[in-house]
Amino acid sequence: MPRKKAEPEVLQEEAMQQETTQAEETTAAEQPALESQAEEPTVAEPVQPYGEEDSTAAEETPESNEPEKKSFYDLDFRVLDQDLSPEQQQEWNTIYASFRSRSVMRGTIIGVDPHTMTVRSAQTGQVETKRMYCAVIVPFRARILIPETEMWAESEERPAFVLRNMPGAQIDFVITHVDREAGFAIGSRRLALASRRYFFSTQPLHQPGSRVPCHVLAVGPRRCLVECYGYDVNLSQRDMSYAAIPDLREKYHPGDELTCMVKQFDRKAGTLEISVKETVPNPFDEASLRHPVGCRRRAIISGKYAGGVFCNLPDGAVVMCRYSFHYEDSDFKTGDTVMVVIQRYDEGKKQIFGKIVGR
């Protein structure tokens, strides 16, 4: 059984206004902790999610969480919610249920703001004020904050710029604190990931060859970060499409839902290997019948590398081309439509070679 991570106790927000300054880095060992003040909201951390430990351990609640639950149950919700619309009542009921039962919610990140939080280091026990980025989710009217310390699974923390590029992504989270008077809540994606992973491991979905959905979190020019049943997976351009894509940001965006194929799953190691492109047939198969050697085809330049040119045929096949003798590289740019002649096939590497002969 993996070592259990020191659980954060309480998050406390010091300043709610947006700022554009760089947030201080918080280490994986630094987690939100208790710092009670009369005028500031406090946030309690939930117990270990179901699936990480046995059923007995999953039901145990740390003593530090009792004051938070007591303050929650002492609230008069009939008075607080009496003026809410039906949509707002449903929104808050969902938040209450997630806090009480640790049920997983899902929402869309609409922004990432820096906030000042009072935290207690799990190593030193000292209370410190830290600045960190928080993902903002607004299901209807209530604001939910997901601190960057609660965004990633244990030992899988990512740089702050990844979180800042996630607006539009849909994520799972568990509510860890409710401040009804202030009208906001704080959640943990880390806990939701553990629950999703446990569910995935108990289903036949994890068998190699299974087709499962995945959700795009962030996209860069060459790599794409997706989430699949609680696992955050980095995919390269080769994993996304058979065709060459110059910039993945032009085709994929945070919030997109894709179908992927499970290639390998290791629960003990906590690794999942998937492929998006392998859900469709390889366009190289039988390409020699559709595009015999010597034929001319219309193609689009998708990229250049070391004097060579990658051209995409209409069926998705990629032709690695060189220029005809009367052309030079400056005559063409990415996105241009050209005529190519098919010269040969490499069956071992599944590559097609050709030459650009005209526009």
C-alpha positions in Angstrom: 0.0 0.0 0.0 1.5 3.4 -1.0 2.5 5.8 1.8 -0.4 8.0 2.8 0.2 11.7 2.2 0.0 14.1 5.1 -3.5 15.5 4.7 -4.1 19.3 4.8 -6.3 20.5 7.6 -7.6 23.9 6.7 -7.4 26.5 4.0 -7.9 30.1 4.8 -8.2 32.8 2.2 -6.6 36.1 3.1 -7.3 38.3 0.0 -9.9 37.6 -2.6 -8.9 40.2 -5.2 -7.3 39.2 -8.4 -3.6 39.9 -8.9 -1.2 39.4 -11.8 2.0 38.9 -9.8 3.7 35.5 -9.8 2.4 33.1 -7.1 5.0 31.7 -4.7 5.9 28.1 -5.3 4.4 25.8 -2.7 6.1 22.4 -2.2 4.3 19.2 -2.1 4.9 19.0 1.6 3.2 22.3 2.3 -0.5 21.9 2.6 -3.3 24.1 3.9 -3.7 23.9 7.7 -5.7 25.3 10.6 -5.5 29.0 11.5 -8.7 30.1 13.1 -9.8 33.7 13.0 -13.1 35.2 13.7 -13.3 37.4 10.6 -11.8 35.0 8.0 -13.3 31.9 6.4 -11.7 28.6 7.3 -11.6 25.4 5.3 -11.4 21.8 6.5 -9.8 19.0 4.6 -11.8 15.8 4.1 -10.8 12.3 5.1 -8.9 9.9 2.8 -11.2 9.2 -0.3 -12.8 5.8 -0.7 -10.6 3.4 -2.6 -7.2 4.5 -1.3 -7.4 2.6 2.0 -9.6 -0.2 3.2 -13.3 0.6 4.1 -12.5 1.1 7.8 -9.7 3.6 7.2 -11.9 5.4 4.6 -14.6 6.1 7.2 -12.2 7.5 9.8 -12.2 11.3 10.2 -9.2 13.1 11.6 -9.9 14.9 14.9 -8.8 18.2 13.3 -11.8 17.9 10.9 -14.4 17.7 13.7 -14.6 21.5 14.5 -15.1 22.2 10.8 -17.9 19.7 10.5 -19.5 21.0 13.8 -19.5 24.6 12.5 -21.1 23.3 9.2 -23.9 21.4 11.0 -24.5 24.4 13.3 -25.6 26.5 10.4 -29.3 27.3 9.9 -29.6 26.5 6.2 -33.3 27.3 6.1 -32.5 30.9 7.0 -29.4 31.1 4.7 -31.1 29.6 1.7 -34.6 31.0 2.0 -34.1 33.7 -0.6 -32.4 31.5 -3.1 -33.8 30.7 -6.5 -34.5 27.0 -7.3 -31.3 26.9 -9.4 -29.2 28.3 -6.5 -30.8 26.0 -4.0 -29.9 23.0 -6.2 -26.3 24.4 -6.6 -25.8 24.7 -2.9 -27.4 21.4 -2.1 -24.9 19.7 -4.5 -22.1 21.5 -2.7 -23.4 20.5 0.8 -23.7 16.9 -0.4 -20.1 16.8 -1.6 -18.9 18.2 1.6 -20.9 15.8 3.8 -20.5 12.6 1.8 -17.3 13.3 -0.2 -19.1 12.8 -3.4 -17.4 13.9 -6.6 -18.5 17.0 -8.4 -17.6 18.1 -11.9 -17.2 21.7 -13.2 -15.5 23.9 -15.8 -12.5 26.1 -14.9 -13.4 29.6 -15.9 -10.2 31.3 -14.6 -7.1 30.9 -12.5 -6.5 33.6 -9.8 -3.7 34.1 -7.3 -4.8 34.2 -3.7 -3.1 34.5 -0.3 -3.6 31.5 1.9 -2.7 30.7 5.5 -1.0 27.3 5.5 0.7 25.0 7.9 3.7 23.1 6.8 3.4 19.3 7.2 7.1 19.1 7.9 7.7 22.0 10.4 4.2 22.6 11.7 4.7 26.3 11.3 1.9 28.5 10.1 2.9 30.6 7.1 1.2 32.9 4.6 1.6 31.6 1.0 0.5 32.9 -2.4 -0.8 30.3 -4.7 -2.9 30.0 -7.8 -6.4 28.7 -7.5 -8.7 27.4 -10.2 -12.1 29.1 -10.2 -15.3 27.2 -10.9 -18.8 28.7 -10.8 -21.5 26.1 -11.4 -24.3 28.7 -11.3 -23.7 31.5 -8.8 -21.5 30.1 -6.0 -17.7 30.3 -6.4 -15.5 27.2 -5.8 -11.7 27.5 -5.5 -9.3 24.7 -6.2 -5.8 25.6 -4.8 -2.9 24.4 -6.9 -1.7 22.3 -3.9 -5.0 20.3 -4.3 -4.9 20.1 -8.1 -2.6 17.2 -8.7 -2.1 13.7 -7.4 0.7 13.0 -5.0 4.2 13.1 -6.5 2.6 14.3 -9.8 2.7 18.1 -9.2 3.1 20.2 -12.2 4.5 23.8 -12.8 2.1 26.7 -12.1 2.0 27.6 -15.8 0.2 24.4 -16.6 -2.7 25.4 -14.2 -2.7 28.9 -15.7 -3.4 27.3 -19.2 -6.3 25.2 -18.0 -9.3 27.6 -18.2 -12.0 25.8 -20.2 -11.0 22.3 -18.8 -13.6 20.2 -17.0 -12.3 18.7 -13.8 -13.6 16.5 -10.9 -13.3 17.7 -7.3 -14.5 17.1 -3.8 -15.7 20.0 -1.6 -13.5 20.3 1.5 -14.9 23.5 3.0 -18.1 25.5 2.8 -18.3 29.2 3.8 -22.0 29.7 3.2 -22.1 33.3 4.6 -19.3 34.4 2.3 -20.8 32.5 -0.6 -17.9 30.3 -1.7 -16.4 26.8 -1.2 -13.0 25.2 -1.5 -12.4 21.9 -3.2 -9.8 19.3 -3.8 -9.2 17.7 -7.2 -6.5 15.4 -5.7 -9.2 13.6 -3.6 -11.5 13.2 -6.6 -8.6 11.7 -8.7 -8.1 9.0 -6.1 -11.8 8.0 -6.2 -11.8 8.0 -10.0 -8.7 5.8 -10.1 -10.2 3.3 -7.7 -13.3 3.0 -9.8 -11.3 2.5 -13.0 -9.2 -0.3 -11.4 -12.4 -2.2 -10.5 -13.9 -2.1 -14.0 -13.0 -4.0 -17.1 -12.3 -0.6 -18.7 -8.6 -0.8 -17.8 -8.0 -3.9 -20.0 -5.6 -3.2 -23.0 -7.6 -2.4 -26.1 -10.5 -0.9 -24.3 -11.8 2.4 -25.6 -12.5 5.0 -22.9 -13.1 8.8 -22.8 -10.4 11.2 -21.9 -10.7 15.0 -21.3 -8.2 17.6 -22.5 -6.8 19.7 -19.6 -4.1 21.9 -21.3 -2.6 22.1 -24.7 0.8 23.2 -25.9 2.3 23.3 -29.4 3.7 19.8 -29.2 2.1 18.1 -26.2 -1.4 17.7 -24.8 -2.3 17.0 -21.1 -5.4 14.8 -20.8 -7.2 13.2 -17.8 -8.5 9.7 -18.1 -10.3 8.2 -15.1 -8.2 10.1 -12.6 -4.8 9.7 -14.4 -3.2 12.8 -15.9 -1.4 11.7 -19.1 1.0 13.7 -21.3 0.4 12.9 -25.0 2.7 13.9 -27.8 1.7 14.7 -31.3 2.5 11.1 -32.3 -0.1 9.9 -29.7 -2.8 12.3 -30.9 -2.9 11.8 -34.7 -1.4 9.9 -37.6 -1.3 13.1 -39.6 1.4 15.7 -38.8 -0.1 18.7 -36.8 2.2 21.8 -36.7 0.5 23.2 -33.6 -1.8 21.0 -31.4 -3.5 24.2 -30.1 -5.1 24.7 -33.5 -7.0 21.4 -33.2 -7.4 20.6 -29.5 -8.6 22.8 -26.7 -9.1 22.5 -22.9 -12.5 20.9 -22.3 -12.5 18.7 -25.4 -13.7 15.1 -24.8 -11.8 12.5 -26.9 -11.9 8.8 -27.2 -8.7 7.0 -26.5 -7.5 3.4 -26.4 -5.9 1.8 -23.3 -2.5 0.4 -24.2 -1.1 -0.4 -20.7 -2.3 0.0 -17.1 -0.3 -0.6 -13.9 -2.3 0.2 -10.8 0.6 -0.4 -8.4 2.9 1.9 -10.3 0.1 4.4 -10.8 0.7 4.5 -14.6 -1.7 4.5 -17.5 -0.7 4.5 -21.2 -3.3 5.6 -23.8 -3.4 6.6 -27.4 -5.9 8.8 -29.2 -4.9 8.1 -32.7 -5.1 4.3 -32.4 -8.9 4.5 -32.1 -9.0 4.9 -35.9 -7.3 2.8 -38.6 -3.9 3.8 -39.6 -4.2 5.7 -43.0 -1.0 4.0 -44.1 -2.8 0.7 -44.4 -3.7 0.0 -48.1 -2.4 3.5 -49.0 -0.4 1.9 -51.8 -3.7 0.9 -53.4 -5.2 4.4 -53.1 -2.0 6.2 -54.0 0.2 4.0 -56.2 3.8 4.9 -56.9 4.1 7.5 -59.6 0.7 9.1 -59.0 0.2 12.8 -58.3 -1.9 13.9 -55.3 -3.1 17.1 -53.8 -1.7 17.7 -50.3 -1.3 20.3 -47.6 2.1 21.2 -46.1 1.9 20.5 -42.3 5.4 21.1 -41.3 9.1 21.3 -42.2 12.1 19.6 -40.6 15.8 19.6 -41.6 15.1 20.5 -45.3 12.3 17.9 -45.6 8.5 18.7 -45.8 5.6 16.9 -44.3 2.5 16.9 -46.5 -0.9 15.5 -45.4 -3.0 13.7 -48.0 -6.8 14.1 -47.8 -7.2 10.6 -46.2 -4.8 11.5 -43.4 -1.7 9.8 -44.8 1.5 11.7 -44.4 4.0 12.0 -47.2 7.6 12.9 -46.4 8.6 15.1 -49.3 11.6 16.9 -50.8 11.4 19.7 -53.3 11.7 19.5 -57.0 14.9 20.9 -58.3 13.3 24.2 -59.5 11.8 25.0 -56.1 13.5 26.3 -52.9 12.3 26.2 -49.3 11.3 29.9 -49.2 8.7 29.3 -52.0 6.5 27.4 -49.6 5.1 27.8 -46.1 3.1 25.7 -43.7 -0.5 25.5 -44.8 0.1 25.8 -48.5 -1.6 23.4 -50.9 0.8 21.6 -53.2 1.0 18.7 -55.7 3.1 15.8 -54.7 4.2 12.7 -56.6 4.4 9.5 -54.7 7.9 7.9 -55.1 8.1 4.9 -52.7 6.7 3.2 -49.6 8.6 1.9 -46.5 6.4 -0.9 -45.2 8.6 -1.5 -42.2 8.4 2.0 -40.9 5.0 2.7 -42.4 6.2 5.8 -44.2 5.5 7.3 -47.6 8.0 9.3 -49.5 7.4 11.8 -52.3 8.4 15.0 -54.0 6.7 18.4 -54.3 6.3 19.1 -58.0 3.9 22.1 -58.1 1.2 24.1 -56.4 
